[in-house]
Amino acid sequence: MQRITCFQAWLQGWLQATARRNAMDDYRCIQEIGVGAHATVNLAVALSCDHVIALKMIPLSTADPCTP
């Protein structure tokens, strides 16, 4: 749970920094996204649909602060 909480905080920051109102068609609410440095690990992320999550894979290998 600690990792999910950390990732949620990072994801919210990423969304605030990259969300574009004119590209809403490229986004939708999802509950699972890939996380991992060298492999993709599916995490069930408890996010409400109030948040907009990118459909395209977010490059987390270097950006995810939760990955040791």
Order of alpha helices (4+ residues) and beta strands (2+ residues): alpha-beta-beta-beta-beta
